[in-house]
């Protein structure tokens, strides 16, 4: 929000297209108001028909009495728990090395944000990246893609 205000104050906000990363999701860019209109950013998930995000968000609000503030990061925390549970079940024992090994071979594991796979032992999840935009003061879905090449992988 502060960055957008500075860009607006410098008179350049109307002349550029602002694109950000997942930190825009965590900082609630929508709360910045009108200066956030049209901003696009990548993030980890968004409620769609083929993931459990909306169910997760509804249950969170029901249990806590308020909405989850950092939607994607909250869901990623739940994903982590589900990935470890899946790895434990596949390992068949409560041994950290066996669970780690099973985690490294997770394939199309169903989590809150969709499905996650790990291949090649590089600790980089194969999962979609969501592109969102701020339209009329709301976060909206633009596109989803799964990168074929991740630098450093």
N, C-alpha and C positions, 0 to 999 in steps of 0.2 A: 504494500500500500504506500509506504513512504517513497519508494522508487517511482511509482506511478505519479505521485504528487509532485515529485521533483521534475519528472519529465514534462508534466503539465505546466509547472511553474516556469520551465525553460522554454515553453512554447513549442515543443517538438512532438508532443503526444499525438497530435492530429496528423502528423506527417510520417509516422512510423507504425509498424505492426509489432506489438510486443508479444514475444513468445518466451515462455518460461518452463522450468522443470518442476519436479514433484514438490519442491519447496513452496511453490505457489499454492498448492493444495493445502499444505500444512499451515500456511499463514492466513488461511481464509481470505483469499484475494477478493472474494465477493464483498466482504465487509468494507473494502476500499471505496465502494459506491460507484458513482458514474465514471470515474477515471479508469475503472477496471473493464468497462464495456468493450467487448471485442478482443480482450486478452485471451490468448490460447496458451495451454500448457500441457505437458505430458505428465501422466501419473500412473499409478499401479492398478487402478480399477475404477469402475463406475457401475451402478446398478443396471444390469441388462437381463434379458430373459435367460441367458445361459450361465449365470452365476448366482451365488447366494447372498450378494451384497444387500439387497433390499430387506431380505429376511433378517440378516444380521443387524442392520441399522434399526429396524423396527423392534427387535428384541432388546437391543441396547437401550433404546429410548424407553421401552416398557419397564425394564429393570431399573434404570437409573433416573427416570423422570425427566430426562433432557436428551437432546440430540448429541451424537458423537461429534466432537469438534473437528478432529483430524480424521476424516473418513477413510482415506486410503491407508494411512499409517495404522489406524486402529484395526482395520481389516487385515493388514499384513501381520500384525501381532497375533491375531487369531490364526492366520495361515501358518505361522511358525509352529504354533501349538499342534495344529492338525498334521503338519508334516512330521513332527517328532512322534506323535501317536501312531501315524502310519508306519514310520520306520521301526518303532518298537514292535508293532504287531508283526511286521514282516521279518524282523530279526528273531523274534520268538524268545528273547531273553533280555534281562535288564543289565546289559553289559554295554558300557559307553562305546567301545570300539565296534561292537556289532551294530549298535544303533547308528553310529556314524557311517559305517559301511552301507547300511540299508538306506540311509538318507541320501547318500551319493548316487544310489540307483533308483531314486524315486522317478516313476514314469506315469505321467498323466494322473497325478494325485489330485483328487477332488478337494479343493479348499474353498474358502469364502470368496476369493477374488476370481475363481475359475478353476483351471487346472495348472499344475506345475510339474515340470520334468527337470531332472538334472542328468546331464550326460557328460561323459568324458572326464569326470572327476575334477572339474575346474571351479566348482562352487558357484557357478553362475546359473540362475534359474532360467529355463526356457518358458517364457510366459508372455502374454500380450502386453503391449504398452498402449495405454488409452490416451487419446488426445481430446481435451475438453476445451470449451470456450465459455466465456461469460457473455450471456445474451439476456437482455432485459433484467439484469440483476440476478440471474440464476446461472448455476453451472450446468452446461448442456454437453451432451455427447456429440463429438465430431467424427471420430474414427477410432479404429482399433487395428493394430498391426503387431505381428510378431517378428522382431528383427531376425534376419538370417545370419548376420555377422555382428558380433559384439566385440568391439575393440578390447584387447587384453584377455580375451577368452581363449 
